Amino acid sequence: MFGDRTPSEATETERESGRRVGAVALLLVAILGALAVALGARRRERATLEPPF
């Protein structure tokens, strides 16, 4: 009872849920970052290929 340091099932479930949420958030940030880099590179290409007249 008092000496038992085994976490309860609810605590373990909360940890697993928190890990999933963190992983999904990290994945979304990575995808958005990749899109931002791709769009930035594309704009640079357009700027160098089409000189203003």
Secondary structure, DSSP 4 states (H G I P E B T S, - for coil): --S--PPPHHHHHHHHHHHHHHHHHHHHHHHHHHHHHHHHHHHHHHHHHS---
